[in-house]
Each structure stands twice: as C-alpha cells, then as structure tokens.
Amino acid sequence: MRISVKGRYALASVITIAEESERDRNVSVNSIAETLGISKIYLEQVFAQLKKTKLLTSVKGPKGGYRLARSPSKITAWEVLSALELSLNEKPESTVGESAPEIEMAIRSLIFEPLDASIKERLNGVTLRDLLDFVEGQESNRAFMLNR
C-alpha cells in the first residue's frame, strides 16, 4: 500500500496541530509549512480537505489558524488518511470477473477483502494521541542523548 504525499503531509500536519492544541493555541498554515518544510499552497489544499471532513476547525483573525475539531485521542490515522486517500475507500477492481467467477471470488475473499479490513483496523487502532506520545517520547530521548 502506498500513501500519497498529501496523506503523509496530512498526518505530519495534524500531529503538529495536536501538539499546539494541547497548549490551547491555533496553528497557522505558514508556521506548519515552515516547521515541516512543506509548500504552503499544497498544505492549504490538505487543510481544506481536512476541514471539509470536520477533522479541523479554523479561526479567523490575528491569532487565528487551525486546531483539531476533537481531542487527539478521538481522531484516528484512518480518519486522517481516508479524508485524502480515495483509494482507501475504493472497492478493488475485478481481476478476471465474469470469465472466471470462482477465481474472482477466491482472490477477493482471501486476499483483497481481508487486506482492506486489516489496513482499516490497523489505522483505526492508531490515534493522534498515540502518534503525539511517540513524538514526545522521541524528543525526550533526543534531549537525554544531547545532555549526556
């Protein structure tokens, strides 16, 4: 399975927003683009999609920006990725279809359907809180290593 650049940018961005949301701050597109080294224009497209699916909210004004619509523990990696990765929600195309329906059913039943279910289950099992905790743990480890 391949996740597009847009999906990867979305995950990185919402983790950054989650960090700031815990400090009760809105996050601007400019600051995220600068922090992550992502094109601001591209990021605006990502955020428009995340806002459309109600994962982000926006606040206008001088201290405006984006924030999570829900707590990091209530948003899964599946929600973020499926907002941008249309292929995650598509049904697999027919392989041999009507020519060999038994083979088609075997491929779907034993490979594609379980694989899709497994991917969805795994991504639904990871919340932004999990990702944020991991990032914070890595930052702590790096600080420890630098201070030794």
N, CA, C and O atoms as a GROMACS GRO file, in nm:
protein
  592
    1MET      N    1   0.085  -0.118   0.000
    1MET     CA    2   0.000   0.000   0.000
    1MET      C    3   0.089   0.124   0.000
    1MET      O    4   0.189   0.130   0.071
    2ARG      N    5   0.051   0.219  -0.079
    2ARG     CA    6   0.125   0.343  -0.085
    2ARG      C    7   0.034   0.457  -0.040
    2ARG      O    8  -0.081   0.469  -0.082
    3ILE      N    9   0.089   0.539   0.046
    3ILE     CA   10   0.018   0.659   0.090
    3ILE      C   11   0.080   0.776   0.014
    3ILE      O   12   0.202   0.789   0.007
    4SER      N   13  -0.004   0.860  -0.043
    4SER     CA   14   0.044   0.972  -0.122
    4SER      C   15   0.114   1.075  -0.035
    4SER      O   16   0.106   1.072   0.088
    5VAL      N   17   0.182   1.167  -0.101
    5VAL     CA   18   0.246   1.278  -0.031
    5VAL      C   19   0.142   1.356   0.047
    5VAL      O   20   0.166   1.398   0.160
    6LYS      N   21   0.026   1.375  -0.014
    6LYS     CA   22  -0.081   1.450   0.052
    6LYS      C   23  -0.122   1.383   0.184
    6LYS      O   24  -0.141   1.451   0.285
    7GLY      N   25  -0.135   1.252   0.182
    7GLY     CA   26  -0.171   1.178   0.304
    7GLY      C   27  -0.063   1.187   0.410
    7GLY      O   28  -0.093   1.204   0.528
    8ARG      N   29   0.063   1.175   0.369
    8ARG     CA   30   0.174   1.184   0.464
    8ARG      C   31   0.184   1.325   0.523
    8ARG      O   32   0.209   1.342   0.642
    9TYR      N   33   0.166   1.426   0.438
    9TYR     CA   34   0.167   1.565   0.487
    9TYR      C   35   0.052   1.588   0.586
    9TYR      O   36   0.068   1.658   0.686
   10ALA      N   37  -0.063   1.530   0.557
   10ALA     CA   38  -0.178   1.545   0.647
   10ALA      C   39  -0.146   1.488   0.784
   10ALA      O   40  -0.174   1.552   0.886
   11LEU      N   41  -0.089   1.368   0.788
   11LEU     CA   42  -0.055   1.309   0.918
   11LEU      C   43   0.047   1.394   0.994
   11LEU      O   44   0.029   1.421   1.113
   12ALA      N   45   0.153   1.437   0.926
   12ALA     CA   46   0.255   1.520   0.992
   12ALA      C   47   0.194   1.651   1.042
   12ALA      O   48   0.227   1.697   1.152
   13SER      N   49   0.107   1.709   0.963
   13SER     CA   50   0.046   1.837   1.000
   13SER      C   51  -0.047   1.825   1.120
   13SER      O   52  -0.043   1.908   1.211
   14VAL      N   53  -0.131   1.720   1.121
   14VAL     CA   54  -0.224   1.708   1.233
   14VAL      C   55  -0.151   1.675   1.363
   14VAL      O   56  -0.199   1.709   1.471
   15ILE      N   57  -0.037   1.608   1.353
   15ILE     CA   58   0.043   1.584   1.474
   15ILE      C   59   0.095   1.719   1.526
   15ILE      O   60   0.091   1.744   1.646
   16THR      N   61   0.142   1.803   1.436
   16THR     CA   62   0.189   1.936   1.474
   16THR      C   63   0.076   2.019   1.535
   16THR      O   64   0.095   2.088   1.635
   17ILE      N   65  -0.042   2.012   1.474
   17ILE     CA   66  -0.158   2.084   1.528
   17ILE      C   67  -0.197   2.028   1.664
   17ILE      O   68  -0.234   2.104   1.753
   18ALA      N   69  -0.190   1.897   1.680
   18ALA     CA   70  -0.223   1.834   1.808
   18ALA      C   71  -0.130   1.884   1.918
   18ALA      O   72  -0.174   1.908   2.031
   19GLU      N   73  -0.002   1.898   1.886
   19GLU     CA   74   0.094   1.950   1.985
   19GLU      C   75   0.053   2.089   2.032
   19GLU      O   76   0.055   2.117   2.152
   20GLU      N   77   0.017   2.175   1.940
   20GLU     CA   78  -0.020   2.312   1.974
   20GLU      C   79  -0.158   2.320   2.037
   20GLU      O   80  -0.183   2.406   2.121
   21SER      N   81  -0.248   2.231   1.998
   21SER     CA   82  -0.383   2.229   2.056
   21SER      C   83  -0.376   2.201   2.205
   21SER      O   84  -0.458   2.252   2.282
   22GLU      N   85  -0.280   2.120   2.246
   22GLU     CA   86  -0.265   2.091   2.388
   22GLU      C   87  -0.221   2.214   2.466
   22GLU      O   88  -0.242   2.223   2.587
   23ARG      N   89  -0.160   2.309   2.397
   23ARG     CA   90  -0.120   2.435   2.459
   23ARG      C   91  -0.228   2.542   2.436
   23ARG      O   92  -0.207   2.660   2.464
   24ASP      N   93  -0.342   2.498   2.385
   24ASP     CA   94  -0.458   2.584   2.356
   24ASP      C   95  -0.422   2.696   2.258
   24ASP      O   96  -0.464   2.811   2.276
   25ARG      N   97  -0.345   2.660   2.155
   25ARG     CA   98  -0.306   2.757   2.053
   25ARG      C   99  -0.355   2.713   1.916
   25ARG      O  100  -0.357   2.594   1.884
   26ASN      N  101  -0.394   2.811   1.835
   26ASN     CA  102  -0.424   2.785   1.695
   26ASN      C  103  -0.292   2.781   1.619
   26ASN      O  104  -0.193   2.842   1.661
   27VAL      N  105  -0.291   2.710   1.508
   27VAL     CA  106  -0.169   2.695   1.430
   27VAL      C  107  -0.193   2.747   1.289
   27VAL      O  108  -0.288   2.707   1.223
   28SER      N  109  -0.106   2.835   1.244
   28SER     CA  110  -0.121   2.890   1.108
   28SER      C  111  -0.060   2.795   1.006
   28SER      O  112   0.029   2.715   1.036
   29VAL      N  113  -0.110   2.806   0.885
   29VAL     CA  114  -0.056   2.726   0.775
   29VAL      C  115   0.091   2.762   0.756
   29VAL      O  116   0.174   2.674   0.732
   30ASN      N  117   0.123   2.891   0.766
   30ASN     CA  118   0.262   2.934   0.747
   30ASN      C  119   0.356   2.868   0.847
   30ASN      O  120   0.464   2.821   0.809
   31SER      N  121   0.315   2.862   0.974
   31SER     CA  122   0.405   2.803   1.075
   31SER      C  123   0.425   2.654   1.052
   31SER      O  124   0.535   2.603   1.070
   32ILE      N  125   0.320   2.584   1.013
   32ILE     CA  126   0.333   2.440   0.986
   32ILE      C  127   0.419   2.418   0.862
   32ILE      O  128   0.507   2.332   0.861
   33ALA      N  129   0.394   2.497   0.758
   33ALA     CA  130   0.472   2.485   0.635
   33ALA      C  131   0.620   2.506   0.664
   33ALA      O  132   0.706   2.434   0.613
   34GLU      N  133   0.650   2.605   0.747
   34GLU     CA  134   0.789   2.634   0.782
   34GLU      C  135   0.849   2.524   0.869
   34GLU      O  136   0.960   2.478   0.843
   35THR      N  137   0.776   2.481   0.970
   35THR     CA  138   0.823   2.377   1.061
   35THR      C  139   0.852   2.246   0.989
   35THR      O  140   0.954   2.182   1.014
   36LEU      N  141   0.763   2.207   0.900
   36LEU     CA  142   0.773   2.077   0.833
   36LEU      C  143   0.841   2.084   0.696
   36LEU      O  144   0.868   1.980   0.635
   37GLY      N  145   0.868   2.203   0.649
   37GLY     CA  146   0.930   2.216   0.517
   37GLY      C  147   0.838   2.175   0.404
   37GLY      O  148   0.880   2.109   0.308
   38ILE      N  149   0.711   2.214   0.416
   38ILE     CA  150   0.608   2.178   0.318
   38ILE      C  151   0.561   2.306   0.249
   38ILE      O  152   0.555   2.412   0.311
   39SER      N  153   0.528   2.296   0.122
   39SER     CA  154   0.473   2.409   0.049
   39SER      C  155   0.344   2.457   0.113
   39SER      O  156   0.253   2.378   0.140
   40LYS      N  157   0.336   2.588   0.137
   40LYS     CA  158   0.217   2.647   0.198
   40LYS      C  159   0.094   2.625   0.111
   40LYS      O  160  -0.013   2.592   0.162
   41ILE      N  161   0.108   2.642  -0.018
   41ILE     CA  162  -0.005   2.626  -0.110
   41ILE      C  163  -0.056   2.482  -0.108
   41ILE      O  164  -0.177   2.458  -0.107
   42TYR      N  165   0.035   2.388  -0.108
   42TYR     CA  166  -0.002   2.246  -0.103
   42TYR      C  167  -0.071   2.215   0.029
   42TYR      O  168  -0.171   2.143   0.034
   43LEU      N  169  -0.016   2.268   0.136
   43LEU     CA  170  -0.072   2.245   0.269
   43LEU      C  171  -0.213   2.302   0.282
   43LEU      O  172  -0.298   2.243   0.348
   44GLU      N  173  -0.238   2.415   0.219
   44GLU     CA  174  -0.372   2.473   0.222
   44GLU      C  175  -0.475   2.379   0.158
   44GLU      O  176  -0.588   2.370   0.204
   45GLN      N  177  -0.434   2.309   0.053
   45GLN     CA  178  -0.523   2.211  -0.010
   45GLN      C  179  -0.552   2.095   0.085
   45GLN      O  180  -0.666   2.048   0.094
   46VAL      N  181  -0.450   2.050   0.155
   46VAL     CA  182  -0.466   1.942   0.252
   46VAL      C  183  -0.561   1.986   0.362
   46VAL      O  184  -0.652   1.912   0.399
   47PHE      N  185  -0.541   2.107   0.415
   47PHE     CA  186  -0.624   2.156   0.524
   47PHE      C  187  -0.769   2.177   0.480
   47PHE      O  188  -0.861   2.153   0.559
   48ALA      N  189  -0.789   2.221   0.358
   48ALA     CA  190  -0.926   2.238   0.308
   48ALA      C  191  -1.000   2.105   0.313
   48ALA      O  192  -1.117   2.099   0.351
   49GLN      N  193  -0.932   1.998   0.274
   49GLN     CA  194  -0.994   1.866   0.277
   49GLN      C  195  -1.019   1.820   0.421
   49GLN      O  196  -1.124   1.763   0.450
   50LEU      N  197  -0.924   1.842   0.510
   50LEU     CA  198  -0.940   1.802   0.650
   50LEU      C  199  -1.051   1.884   0.718
   50LEU      O  200  -1.122   1.832   0.804
   51LYS      N  201  -1.064   2.008   0.680
   51LYS     CA  202  -1.171   2.092   0.734
   51LYS      C  203  -1.306   2.044   0.681
   51LYS      O  204  -1.405   2.039   0.754
   52LYS      N  205  -1.310   2.010   0.553
   52LYS     CA  206  -1.434   1.961   0.490
   52LYS      C  207  -1.484   1.834   0.559
   52LYS      O  208  -1.605   1.815   0.572
   53THR      N  209  -1.392   1.748   0.601
   53THR     CA  210  -1.431   1.624   0.669
   53THR      C  211  -1.444   1.643   0.820
   53THR      O  212  -1.458   1.546   0.895
   54LYS      N  213  -1.438   1.768   0.863
   54LYS     CA  214  -1.461   1.805   1.004
   54LYS      C  215  -1.356   1.750   1.101
   54LYS      O  216  -1.387   1.721   1.217
   55LEU      N  217  -1.233   1.734   1.053
   55LEU     CA  218  -1.124   1.695   1.142
   55LEU      C  219  -1.053   1.818   1.197
   55LEU      O  220  -0.993   1.813   1.304
   56LEU      N  221  -1.060   1.928   1.122
   56LEU     CA  222  -1.001   2.054   1.166
   56LEU      C  223  -1.108   2.163   1.168
   56LEU      O  224  -1.207   2.157   1.096
   57THR      N  225  -1.085   2.260   1.253
   57THR     CA  226  -1.165   2.382   1.251
   57THR      C  227  -1.068   2.497   1.230
   57THR      O  228  -0.949   2.485   1.257
   58SER      N  229  -1.121   2.609   1.183
   58SER     CA  230  -1.034   2.724   1.163
   58SER      C  231  -1.090   2.844   1.237
   58SER      O  232  -1.210   2.857   1.258
   59VAL      N  233  -0.998   2.930   1.277
   59VAL     CA  234  -1.033   3.053   1.348
   59VAL      C  235  -0.972   3.168   1.268
   59VAL      O  236  -0.853   3.165   1.237
   60LYS      N  237  -1.052   3.267   1.237
   60LYS     CA  238  -1.003   3.383   1.161
   60LYS      C  239  -0.947   3.487   1.257
   60LYS      O  240  -0.979   3.488   1.376
   61GLY      N  241  -0.863   3.574   1.204
   61GLY     CA  242  -0.812   3.685   1.283
   61GLY      C  243  -0.664   3.674   1.310
   61GLY      O  244  -0.598   3.579   1.267
   62PRO      N  245  -0.610   3.774   1.383
   62PRO     CA  246  -0.465   3.780   1.407
   62PRO      C  247  -0.410   3.660   1.482
   62PRO      O  248  -0.296   3.619   1.458
   63LYS      N  249  -0.486   3.603   1.571
   63LYS     CA  250  -0.440   3.484   1.644
   63LYS      C  251  -0.511   3.359   1.592
   63LYS      O  252  -0.524   3.259   1.663
   64GLY      N  253  -0.554   3.369   1.470
   64GLY     CA  254  -0.628   3.260   1.408
   64GLY      C  255  -0.537   3.149   1.361
   64GLY      O  256  -0.416   3.150   1.381
   65GLY      N  257  -0.600   3.053   1.298
   65GLY     CA  258  -0.528   2.937   1.248
   65GLY      C  259  -0.618   2.815   1.256
   65GLY      O  260  -0.740   2.825   1.256
   66TYR      N  261  -0.554   2.700   1.262
   66TYR     CA  262  -0.628   2.574   1.268
   66TYR      C  263  -0.609   2.507   1.402
   66TYR      O  264  -0.510   2.526   1.472
   67ARG      N  265  -0.709   2.427   1.434
   67ARG     CA  266  -0.699   2.339   1.550
   67ARG      C  267  -0.781   2.215   1.524
   67ARG      O  268  -0.865   2.212   1.434
   68LEU      N  269  -0.756   2.112   1.603
   68LEU     CA  270  -0.830   1.987   1.587
   68LEU      C  271  -0.976   2.008   1.626
   68LEU      O  272  -1.006   2.082   1.720
   69ALA      N  273  -1.064   1.943   1.554
   69ALA     CA  274  -1.206   1.952   1.585
   69ALA      C  275  -1.242   1.868   1.707
   69ALA      O  276  -1.343   1.893   1.774
   70ARG      N  277  -1.159   1.767   1.736
   70ARG     CA  278  -1.181   1.680   1.852
   70ARG      C  279  -1.048   1.656   1.922
   70ARG      O  280  -0.942   1.695   1.872
   71SER      N  281  -1.055   1.594   2.034
   71SER     CA  282  -0.935   1.558   2.109
   71SER      C  283  -0.847   1.463   2.027
   71SER      O  284  -0.899   1.383   1.950
   72PRO      N  285  -0.713   1.472   2.043
   72PRO     CA  286  -0.624   1.380   1.971
   72PRO      C  287  -0.654   1.232   1.996
   72PRO      O  288  -0.628   1.148   1.910
   73SER      N  289  -0.709   1.201   2.111
   73SER     CA  290  -0.742   1.061   2.141
   73SER      C  291  -0.869   1.015   2.069
   73SER      O  292  -0.902   0.896   2.071
   74LYS      N  293  -0.940   1.107   2.006
   74LYS     CA  294  -1.065   1.074   1.937
   74LYS      C  295  -1.052   1.078   1.785
   74LYS      O  296  -1.150   1.057   1.714
   75ILE      N  297  -0.932   1.105   1.734
   75ILE     CA  298  -0.909   1.110   1.590
   75ILE      C  299  -0.809   1.001   1.554
   75ILE      O  300  -0.700   0.993   1.612
   76THR      N  301  -0.846   0.917   1.459
   76THR     CA  302  -0.758   0.806   1.420
   76THR      C  303  -0.681   0.838   1.291
   76THR      O  304  -0.718   0.927   1.214
   77ALA      N  305  -0.574   0.763   1.272
   77ALA     CA  306  -0.497   0.775   1.149
   77ALA      C  307  -0.586   0.740   1.028
   77ALA      O  308  -0.569   0.798   0.921
   78TRP      N  309  -0.678   0.647   1.045
   78TRP     CA  310  -0.771   0.611   0.938
   78TRP      C  311  -0.852   0.733   0.895
   78TRP      O  312  -0.867   0.758   0.775
   79GLU      N  313  -0.905   0.808   0.991
   79GLU     CA  314  -0.986   0.926   0.957
   79GLU      C  315  -0.905   1.028   0.878
   79GLU      O  316  -0.954   1.084   0.779
   80VAL      N  317  -0.783   1.051   0.920
   80VAL     CA  318  -0.698   1.149   0.852
   80VAL      C  319  -0.667   1.101   0.711
   80VAL      O  320  -0.685   1.176   0.615
   81LEU      N  321  -0.620   0.978   0.699
   81LEU     CA  322  -0.581   0.929   0.568
   81LEU      C  323  -0.699   0.909   0.474
   81LEU      O  324  -0.689   0.940   0.355
   82SER      N  325  -0.810   0.859   0.525
   82SER     CA  326  -0.924   0.835   0.435
   82SER      C  327  -0.988   0.966   0.390
   82SER      O  328  -1.063   0.967   0.292
   83ALA      N  329  -0.960   1.076   0.459
   83ALA     CA  330  -1.008   1.207   0.413
   83ALA      C  331  -0.936   1.250   0.285
   83ALA      O  332  -0.991   1.328   0.207
   84LEU      N  333  -0.815   1.199   0.264
   84LEU     CA  334  -0.735   1.240   0.149
   84LEU      C  335  -0.705   1.128   0.051
   84LEU      O  336  -0.685   1.154  -0.068
   85GLU      N  337  -0.702   1.006   0.098
   85GLU     CA  338  -0.665   0.891   0.015
   85GLU      C  339  -0.791   0.820  -0.032
   85GLU      O  340  -0.843   0.731   0.036
   86LEU      N  341  -0.839   0.859  -0.148
   86LEU     CA  342  -0.962   0.800  -0.201
   86LEU      C  343  -0.948   0.650  -0.221
   86LEU      O  344  -1.047   0.576  -0.213
   87SER      N  345  -0.828   0.604  -0.249
   87SER     CA  346  -0.807   0.461  -0.274
   87SER      C  347  -0.836   0.375  -0.152
   87SER      O  348  -0.864   0.256  -0.166
   88LEU      N  349  -0.830   0.433  -0.032
   88LEU     CA  350  -0.860   0.355   0.088
   88LEU      C  351  -1.006   0.313   0.096
   88LEU      O  352  -1.040   0.213   0.160
   89ASN      N  353  -1.092   0.388   0.030
   89ASN     CA  354  -1.235   0.360   0.036
   89ASN      C  355  -1.289   0.295  -0.091
   89ASN      O  356  -1.408   0.265  -0.100
   90GLU      N  357  -1.202   0.274  -0.190
   90GLU     CA  358  -1.247   0.213  -0.315
   90GLU      C  359  -1.254   0.061  -0.302
   90GLU      O  360  -1.174  -0.001  -0.232
   91LYS      N  361  -1.349   0.005  -0.372
   91LYS     CA  362  -1.357  -0.140  -0.381
   91LYS      C  363  -1.257  -0.185  -0.488
   91LYS      O  364  -1.237  -0.115  -0.588
   92PRO      N  365  -1.193  -0.302  -0.468
   92PRO     CA  366  -1.097  -0.347  -0.569
   92PRO      C  367  -1.165  -0.375  -0.702
   92PRO      O  368  -1.279  -0.421  -0.708
   93GLU      N  369  -1.093  -0.345  -0.809
   93GLU     CA  370  -1.146  -0.372  -0.942
   93GLU      C  371  -1.149  -0.523  -0.965
   93GLU      O  372  -1.078  -0.600  -0.900
   94SER      N  373  -1.232  -0.560  -1.057
   94SER     CA  374  -1.241  -0.702  -1.094
   94SER      C  375  -1.111  -0.748  -1.158
   94SER      O  376  -1.052  -0.676  -1.239
   95THR      N  377  -1.068  -0.867  -1.123
   95THR     CA  378  -0.945  -0.922  -1.179
   95THR      C  379  -0.976  -1.001  -1.306
   95THR      O  380  -0.924  -0.970  -1.413
   96VAL      N  381  -1.060  -1.101  -1.292
   96VAL     CA  382  -1.098  -1.182  -1.408
   96VAL      C  383  -1.250  -1.185  -1.426
   96VAL      O  384  -1.301  -1.241  -1.523
   97GLY      N  385  -1.320  -1.124  -1.332
   97GLY     CA  386  -1.465  -1.105  -1.341
   97GLY      C  387  -1.545  -1.222  -1.388
   97GLY      O  388  -1.537  -1.331  -1.332
   98GLU      N  389  -1.625  -1.198  -1.491
   98GLU     CA  390  -1.719  -1.298  -1.541
   98GLU      C  391  -1.651  -1.414  -1.612
   98GLU      O  392  -1.711  -1.520  -1.629
   99SER      N  393  -1.527  -1.396  -1.652
   99SER     CA  394  -1.456  -1.504  -1.722
   99SER      C  395  -1.430  -1.623  -1.630
   99SER      O  396  -1.437  -1.738  -1.672
  100ALA      N  397  -1.400  -1.592  -1.503
  100ALA     CA  398  -1.371  -1.698  -1.406
  100ALA      C  399  -1.420  -1.652  -1.268
  100ALA      O  400  -1.341  -1.611  -1.184
  101PRO      N  401  -1.553  -1.658  -1.247
  101PRO     CA  402  -1.609  -1.604  -1.123
  101PRO      C  403  -1.557  -1.671  -0.996
  101PRO      O  404  -1.548  -1.606  -0.892
  102GLU      N  405  -1.523  -1.798  -1.002
  102GLU     CA  406  -1.472  -1.867  -0.883
  102GLU      C  407  -1.335  -1.812  -0.844
  102GLU      O  408  -1.306  -1.792  -0.726
  103ILE      N  409  -1.252  -1.789  -0.944
  103ILE     CA  410  -1.119  -1.732  -0.917
  103ILE      C  411  -1.134  -1.589  -0.864
  103ILE      O  412  -1.066  -1.549  -0.770
  104GLU      N  413  -1.224  -1.514  -0.926
  104GLU     CA  414  -1.250  -1.377  -0.879
  104GLU      C  415  -1.292  -1.377  -0.732
  104GLU      O  416  -1.241  -1.298  -0.653
  105MET      N  417  -1.383  -1.466  -0.696
  105MET     CA  418  -1.432  -1.473  -0.558
  105MET      C  419  -1.320  -1.515  -0.463
  105MET      O  420  -1.312  -1.464  -0.352
  106ALA      N  421  -1.236  -1.607  -0.505
  106ALA     CA  422  -1.124  -1.651  -0.422
  106ALA      C  423  -1.027  -1.537  -0.395
  106ALA      O  424  -0.985  -1.516  -0.281
  107ILE      N  425  -0.992  -1.463  -0.499
  107ILE     CA  426  -0.898  -1.351  -0.483
  107ILE      C  427  -0.958  -1.245  -0.391
  107ILE      O  428  -0.892  -1.195  -0.301
  108ARG      N  429  -1.083  -1.211  -0.415
  108ARG     CA  430  -1.149  -1.109  -0.330
  108ARG      C  431  -1.161  -1.156  -0.185
  108ARG      O  432  -1.125  -1.084  -0.092
  109SER      N  433  -1.212  -1.277  -0.167
  109SER     CA  434  -1.242  -1.327  -0.032
  109SER      C  435  -1.118  -1.356   0.051
  109SER      O  436  -1.117  -1.333   0.172
  110LEU      N  437  -1.014  -1.407  -0.012
  110LEU     CA  438  -0.896  -1.449   0.064
  110LEU      C  439  -0.782  -1.348   0.063
  110LEU      O  440  -0.690  -1.358   0.146
  111ILE      N  441  -0.786  -1.252  -0.028
  111ILE     CA  442  -0.676  -1.155  -0.032
  111ILE      C  443  -0.726  -1.013  -0.011
  111ILE      O  444  -0.694  -0.951   0.090
  112PHE      N  445  -0.804  -0.962  -0.106
  112PHE     CA  446  -0.836  -0.819  -0.104
  112PHE      C  447  -0.924  -0.775   0.012
  112PHE      O  448  -0.894  -0.675   0.078
  113GLU      N  449  -1.032  -0.847   0.040
  113GLU     CA  450  -1.120  -0.806   0.149
  113GLU      C  451  -1.051  -0.816   0.286
  113GLU      O  452  -1.062  -0.722   0.365
  114PRO      N  453  -0.978  -0.927   0.316
  114PRO     CA  454  -0.906  -0.931   0.444
  114PRO      C  455  -0.795  -0.825   0.453
  114PRO      O  456  -0.772  -0.768   0.560
  115LEU      N  457  -0.728  -0.798   0.342
  115LEU     CA  458  -0.624  -0.697   0.341
  115LEU      C  459  -0.682  -0.559   0.369
  115LEU      O  460  -0.628  -0.484   0.450
  116ASP      N  461  -0.790  -0.524   0.302
  116ASP     CA  462  -0.857  -0.396   0.326
  116ASP      C  463  -0.902  -0.384   0.472
  116ASP      O  464  -0.883  -0.280   0.535
  117ALA      N  465  -0.961  -0.492   0.524
  117ALA     CA  466  -1.008  -0.490   0.663
  117ALA      C  467  -0.891  -0.474   0.760
  117ALA      O  468  -0.901  -0.403   0.860
  118SER      N  469  -0.780  -0.541   0.731
  118SER     CA  470  -0.662  -0.533   0.816
  118SER      C  471  -0.603  -0.392   0.817
  118SER      O  472  -0.566  -0.340   0.923
  119ILE      N  473  -0.594  -0.332   0.701
  119ILE     CA  474  -0.542  -0.195   0.692
  119ILE      C  475  -0.631  -0.100   0.770
  119ILE      O  476  -0.582  -0.017   0.847
  120LYS      N  477  -0.760  -0.110   0.751
  120LYS     CA  478  -0.854  -0.022   0.821
  120LYS      C  479  -0.845  -0.043   0.972
  120LYS      O  480  -0.844   0.054   1.048
  121GLU      N  481  -0.838  -0.167   1.014
  121GLU     CA  482  -0.828  -0.198   1.158
  121GLU      C  483  -0.701  -0.138   1.217
  121GLU      O  484  -0.704  -0.078   1.324
  122ARG      N  485  -0.590  -0.155   1.148
  122ARG     CA  486  -0.462  -0.103   1.197
  122ARG      C  487  -0.463   0.048   1.207
  122ARG      O  488  -0.420   0.105   1.308
  123LEU      N  489  -0.512   0.115   1.104
  123LEU     CA  490  -0.515   0.261   1.103
  123LEU      C  491  -0.616   0.316   1.205
  123LEU      O  492  -0.595   0.423   1.262
  124ASN      N  493  -0.725   0.243   1.227
  124ASN     CA  494  -0.822   0.285   1.329
  124ASN      C  495  -0.769   0.261   1.470
  124ASN      O  496  -0.819   0.319   1.566
  125GLY      N  497  -0.667   0.176   1.482
  125GLY     CA  498  -0.608   0.146   1.612
  125GLY      C  499  -0.501   0.246   1.654
  125GLY      O  500  -0.446   0.236   1.764
  126VAL      N  501  -0.471   0.342   1.568
  126VAL     CA  502  -0.369   0.443   1.599
  126VAL      C  503  -0.436   0.579   1.601
  126VAL      O  504  -0.490   0.625   1.500
  127THR      N  505  -0.433   0.644   1.717
  127THR     CA  506  -0.492   0.777   1.730
  127THR      C  507  -0.384   0.884   1.720
  127THR      O  508  -0.264   0.855   1.726
  128LEU      N  509  -0.427   1.007   1.704
  128LEU     CA  510  -0.331   1.117   1.707
  128LEU      C  511  -0.261   1.124   1.843
  128LEU      O  512  -0.145   1.165   1.851
  129ARG      N  513  -0.331   1.085   1.947
  129ARG     CA  514  -0.269   1.082   2.080
  129ARG      C  515  -0.152   0.984   2.081
  129ARG      O  516  -0.046   1.014   2.137
  130ASP      N  517  -0.170   0.867   2.020
  130ASP     CA  518  -0.063   0.768   2.011
  130ASP      C  519   0.057   0.826   1.936
  130ASP      O  520   0.172   0.813   1.980
  131LEU      N  521   0.030   0.890   1.823
  131LEU     CA  522   0.136   0.949   1.744
  131LEU      C  523   0.206   1.061   1.820
  131LEU      O  524   0.329   1.072   1.818
  132LEU      N  525   0.128   1.143   1.887
  132LEU     CA  526   0.183   1.253   1.965
  132LEU      C  527   0.269   1.201   2.080
  132LEU      O  528   0.377   1.254   2.106
  133ASP      N  529   0.222   1.099   2.149
  133ASP     CA  530   0.300   1.038   2.258
  133ASP      C  531   0.433   0.983   2.206
  133ASP      O  532   0.536   0.997   2.271
  134PHE      N  533   0.429   0.921   2.089
  134PHE     CA  534   0.551   0.867   2.031
  134PHE      C  535   0.649   0.980   1.999
  134PHE      O  536   0.768   0.970   2.030
  135VAL      N  537   0.600   1.086   1.937
  135VAL     CA  538   0.684   1.201   1.903
  135VAL      C  539   0.746   1.260   2.029
  135VAL      O  540   0.866   1.288   2.033
  136GLU      N  541   0.665   1.278   2.132
  136GLU     CA  542   0.716   1.335   2.257
  136GLU      C  543   0.820   1.244   2.321
  136GLU      O  544   0.916   1.292   2.381
  137GLY      N  545   0.801   1.114   2.310
  137GLY     CA  546   0.900   1.019   2.362
  137GLY      C  547   1.031   1.028   2.287
  137GLY      O  548   1.139   1.021   2.347
  138GLN      N  549   1.023   1.045   2.156
  138GLN     CA  550   1.144   1.060   2.076
  138GLN      C  551   1.218   1.190   2.110
  138GLN      O  552   1.341   1.193   2.116
  139GLU      N  553   1.141   1.297   2.133
  139GLU     CA  554   1.203   1.424   2.169
  139GLU      C  555   1.273   1.413   2.304
  139GLU      O  556   1.381   1.469   2.323
  140SER      N  557   1.211   1.341   2.397
  140SER     CA  558   1.272   1.321   2.529
  140SER      C  559   1.401   1.240   2.518
  140SER      O  560   1.501   1.272   2.582
  141ASN      N  561   1.397   1.135   2.435
  141ASN     CA  562   1.517   1.053   2.414
  141ASN      C  563   1.630   1.135   2.352
  141ASN      O  564   1.745   1.121   2.391
  142ARG      N  565   1.596   1.219   2.256
  142ARG     CA  566   1.697   1.301   2.189
  142ARG      C  567   1.756   1.401   2.288
  142ARG      O  568   1.877   1.423   2.288
  143ALA      N  569   1.672   1.463   2.371
  143ALA     CA  570   1.721   1.559   2.471
  143ALA      C  571   1.812   1.489   2.569
  143ALA      O  572   1.914   1.545   2.609
  144PHE      N  573   1.777   1.367   2.609
  144PHE     CA  574   1.861   1.290   2.702
  144PHE      C  575   1.998   1.262   2.641
  144PHE      O  576   2.100   1.275   2.708
  145MET      N  577   1.998   1.222   2.514
  145MET     CA  578   2.122   1.188   2.446
  145MET      C  579   2.212   1.312   2.431
  145MET      O  580   2.335   1.302   2.442
  146LEU      N  581   2.151   1.428   2.407
  146LEU     CA  582   2.229   1.551   2.391
  146LEU      C  583   2.287   1.598   2.523
  146LEU      O  584   2.392   1.663   2.525
  147ASN      N  585   2.221   1.568   2.634
  147ASN     CA  586   2.264   1.615   2.765
  147ASN      C  587   2.364   1.522   2.832
  147ASN      O  588   2.415   1.554   2.940
  148ARG      N  589   2.392   1.409   2.774
  148ARG     CA  590   2.482   1.312   2.837
  148ARG      C  591   2.624   1.359   2.836
  148ARG      O  592   2.712   1.289   2.886
   0.00000   0.00000   0.00000
